[in-house]
Amino acid sequence: MTLRVLIVDDTRLARQELRTLLRDIPGVECVGEADDVPAAREAIERLRPDVVLLDIQMPSGTGFDLLEQLDAAPAIVFTTAYDQYALRGFEANALDYLLKPVQADRLAAALAKARPLAPTPPSSRELLRGDDQVFLRDGERCWFVQLGQISRIEVDGNYATVHFRGEKAMLGRSLATLESRLDPALFFRANRSTLVNLRLVAAIDLAVGDGYTLTMKDGAEVEVSRRQARELRERLAL
């Protein structure tokens, strides 16, 4: 499998150096370049790369700002001249963190990690799958999280609180925007403000008014409204 790589860096010389290094790595194709956050977002959505070599500090915003704007994040290798970002990058669970100037052997090793981990990225019109990953941030903490690991999403206005692996983080999306991209076989709208991962439901109990109470595997309880209870019964053959 050829690994398709996008370079994102605001410095032309840095992009040229990375492109030169990529030419010498077998099974790797550089599919494009971007020099700022808006161009990178457009390139990721259009080219659907397997891996992005992502600079952290750019005049138009940080690499983390870019990741927050994506519905689904490809595999990421951070590249930067500022090593104080290393810890934050690894906490985000990036594939690797490369300090500039990037060394050929370190780049090859980082990309080797991506081969077994890089599913075909979804297009902007496709539903997101359980193994697609999203980027989440809570202050200085940030994570890449597979959708299948998200227990529930609680929405308040244009912001959502995402619960996953015992953590929670904010996401700047409305419920309608989120629901339009999520696989309905995986996520179910329990009520006006909550989406739940059906695979992470531990128990279903009858509630007052013909509704249900869902107990999630993390112990949280979610009320299913009367309106949504009928759909849940049909979905799960209750």
C-alpha positions as CSV (number, residue, x, y, z in Angstrom):
1,M,0.0,0.0,0.0
2,T,1.3,3.4,-1.0
3,L,1.2,5.9,2.0
4,R,-0.2,9.2,0.8
5,V,1.4,12.1,2.7
6,L,0.4,15.8,2.9
7,I,3.0,18.4,4.1
8,V,1.7,21.3,6.1
9,D,4.3,24.0,6.9
10,D,4.4,27.8,6.5
11,T,8.1,27.7,5.5
12,R,8.8,26.9,1.8
13,L,12.3,25.6,2.6
14,A,10.9,23.2,5.2
15,R,8.4,21.9,2.8
16,Q,11.1,21.4,0.2
17,E,13.3,19.5,2.6
18,L,10.4,17.2,3.7
19,R,9.5,16.5,0.1
20,T,13.1,15.6,-0.7
21,L,13.2,13.2,2.2
22,L,9.9,11.6,1.2
23,R,11.3,10.8,-2.2
24,D,13.8,8.4,-0.7
25,I,11.3,6.4,1.4
26,P,9.8,3.4,-0.5
27,G,6.0,3.2,-0.7
28,V,5.4,6.8,0.2
29,E,3.9,9.5,-2.1
30,C,3.7,13.2,-1.3
31,V,0.3,14.2,-2.6
32,G,0.5,17.9,-1.8
33,E,1.5,20.8,0.3
34,A,-0.2,23.6,2.3
35,D,1.3,26.7,3.9
36,D,-1.4,27.7,6.4
37,V,-4.4,26.5,8.3
38,P,-7.1,27.3,5.7
39,A,-5.1,25.8,2.8
40,A,-4.4,22.7,4.9
41,R,-8.0,22.2,5.8
42,E,-9.0,22.4,2.1
43,A,-6.2,20.1,1.1
44,I,-7.1,17.4,3.7
45,E,-10.7,17.4,2.6
46,R,-9.8,17.3,-1.1
47,L,-6.8,15.0,-1.1
48,R,-7.8,12.7,1.8
49,P,-4.1,11.9,2.8
50,D,-3.2,8.9,5.0
51,V,-0.7,11.0,7.0
52,V,-0.2,14.7,7.5
53,L,3.3,16.1,8.4
54,L,2.0,19.0,10.5
55,D,3.9,22.0,11.6
56,I,2.6,23.3,14.9
57,Q,3.4,27.0,14.8
58,M,2.1,28.9,11.7
59,P,1.1,32.6,11.3
60,S,-2.5,31.7,10.5
61,G,-2.9,29.5,13.6
62,T,-1.5,26.3,15.2
63,G,-1.6,22.8,14.0
64,F,-4.0,22.1,16.9
65,D,-6.3,24.8,15.6
66,L,-6.4,23.0,12.2
67,L,-7.2,19.6,13.8
68,E,-10.1,21.1,15.7
69,Q,-11.7,22.2,12.4
70,L,-11.7,18.7,10.9
71,D,-14.7,16.3,11.2
72,A,-12.2,13.4,11.1
73,A,-8.5,13.6,11.5
74,P,-5.9,11.6,9.5
75,A,-2.8,10.2,11.1
76,I,-0.6,13.0,12.3
77,V,3.1,13.4,12.6
78,F,4.0,16.7,14.2
79,T,7.0,18.6,13.0
80,T,8.3,21.8,14.7
81,A,11.4,23.7,15.8
82,Y,10.0,24.2,19.3
83,D,10.5,21.2,21.6
84,Q,8.2,22.7,24.3
85,Y,5.3,21.4,22.2
86,A,6.6,17.8,22.3
87,L,4.7,16.8,25.5
88,R,1.5,18.3,24.2
89,G,1.9,16.5,20.9
90,F,2.4,13.1,22.5
91,E,-0.6,13.6,24.9
92,A,-2.6,14.2,21.7
93,N,-1.5,10.6,20.8
94,A,0.1,11.7,17.5
95,L,2.0,9.0,15.6
96,D,5.2,10.8,16.3
97,Y,6.9,14.1,17.0
98,L,9.8,15.3,14.8
99,L,12.1,18.1,15.8
100,K,13.4,20.3,12.9
101,P,15.6,19.8,11.1
102,V,13.9,16.5,10.4
103,Q,16.3,13.5,10.1
104,A,15.6,11.0,7.3
105,D,15.7,7.9,9.6
106,R,13.3,9.5,12.1
107,L,10.9,10.4,9.4
108,A,11.0,6.9,7.9
109,A,10.4,5.4,11.3
110,A,7.4,7.7,12.0
111,L,5.8,6.9,8.7
112,A,6.4,3.1,9.3
113,K,4.1,3.4,12.3
114,A,1.3,4.7,10.1
115,R,1.0,1.8,7.7
116,P,-1.0,-0.5,9.9
117,L,-3.0,2.4,11.4
118,A,-4.2,4.3,8.4
119,P,-7.7,3.4,7.2
120,T,-9.0,5.1,4.0
121,P,-10.0,8.6,5.2
122,P,-13.7,9.4,4.7
123,S,-14.7,12.1,2.3
124,S,-16.7,15.1,3.5
125,R,-19.9,13.4,2.2
126,E,-19.4,10.0,3.8
127,L,-20.5,8.9,7.2
128,L,-17.8,8.6,9.8
129,R,-17.0,5.1,11.0
130,G,-16.2,3.7,14.4
131,D,-12.5,3.5,13.6
132,D,-12.3,7.1,12.3
133,Q,-10.6,9.5,14.7
134,V,-11.5,13.0,15.8
135,F,-9.4,15.5,17.5
136,L,-10.6,16.8,20.9
137,R,-9.1,19.6,23.1
138,D,-9.8,20.7,26.6
139,G,-7.5,23.7,27.4
140,E,-3.9,22.5,27.0
141,R,-4.9,18.8,26.9
142,C,-5.8,17.2,23.6
143,W,-6.5,13.8,22.2
144,F,-7.1,11.8,19.0
145,V,-10.1,9.6,19.8
146,Q,-11.8,6.9,17.7
147,L,-15.5,7.5,17.4
148,G,-16.1,4.0,18.7
149,Q,-14.5,5.0,22.0
150,I,-16.9,7.9,22.5
151,S,-19.6,7.0,25.0
152,R,-22.0,10.0,24.5
153,I,-22.1,13.5,23.2
154,E,-24.1,16.1,25.1
155,V,-24.9,19.3,23.2
156,D,-25.6,22.8,24.5
157,G,-26.2,25.3,21.7
158,N,-23.3,25.2,19.2
159,Y,-20.9,23.3,21.5
160,A,-20.8,19.7,22.5
161,T,-19.2,17.9,25.5
162,V,-17.8,14.6,24.3
163,H,-17.3,11.8,26.9
164,F,-14.7,9.1,26.1
165,R,-12.4,6.8,28.1
166,G,-13.2,8.5,31.4
167,E,-12.4,11.9,30.0
168,K,-14.4,14.7,28.5
169,A,-13.7,17.5,26.1
170,M,-15.5,20.3,24.3
171,L,-16.2,20.3,20.5
172,G,-17.4,23.3,18.6
173,R,-20.2,21.6,16.7
174,S,-24.0,21.7,16.8
175,L,-26.0,18.5,17.3
176,A,-27.4,18.6,13.8
177,T,-23.9,19.0,12.3
178,L,-22.6,16.1,14.4
179,E,-25.5,13.8,13.7
180,S,-25.4,14.3,9.9
181,R,-21.9,12.8,9.8
182,L,-22.2,10.0,12.4
183,D,-23.2,6.4,11.5
184,P,-26.8,5.9,12.7
185,A,-25.9,2.2,13.3
186,L,-23.4,3.4,16.0
187,F,-24.9,6.6,17.4
188,F,-28.5,7.2,18.5
189,R,-30.2,10.4,19.6
190,A,-31.6,9.6,23.0
191,N,-33.2,13.0,23.5
192,R,-33.0,16.6,22.2
193,S,-29.5,17.1,23.5
194,T,-27.7,13.7,23.8
195,L,-26.3,11.2,21.3
196,V,-25.2,7.8,22.7
197,N,-23.0,5.1,21.4
198,L,-25.2,2.1,21.2
199,R,-22.2,-0.3,21.5
200,L,-21.4,1.2,24.9
201,V,-24.8,0.8,26.4
202,A,-24.6,-1.6,29.4
203,A,-28.3,-1.7,30.4
204,I,-31.7,-0.5,29.2
205,D,-34.5,0.0,31.8
206,L,-38.1,1.2,31.4
207,A,-38.8,4.7,32.7
208,V,-41.8,6.7,33.5
209,G,-43.9,7.9,30.6
210,D,-43.0,5.1,28.1
211,G,-39.4,6.2,27.9
212,Y,-36.2,4.4,28.8
213,T,-33.1,4.9,30.9
214,L,-29.8,3.9,29.4
215,T,-27.0,3.0,31.6
216,M,-23.7,3.4,29.8
217,K,-20.6,1.3,30.4
218,D,-19.0,4.2,32.1
219,G,-21.8,4.3,34.6
220,A,-23.6,7.4,33.3
221,E,-27.4,7.3,32.9
222,V,-29.1,8.9,29.9
223,E,-32.9,9.4,29.6
224,V,-34.5,8.4,26.3
225,S,-37.4,10.7,25.5
226,R,-40.8,9.3,24.8
227,R,-40.5,10.5,21.2
228,Q,-37.2,8.6,20.7
229,A,-38.3,5.5,22.6
230,R,-40.2,4.1,19.7
231,E,-37.2,4.5,17.4
232,L,-35.0,2.8,20.0
233,R,-37.4,-0.2,20.2
234,E,-37.4,-0.5,16.4
235,R,-33.6,-0.2,16.3
236,L,-32.9,-2.8,19.0
237,A,-36.0,-4.9,18.6
238,L,-37.0,-4.3,22.2
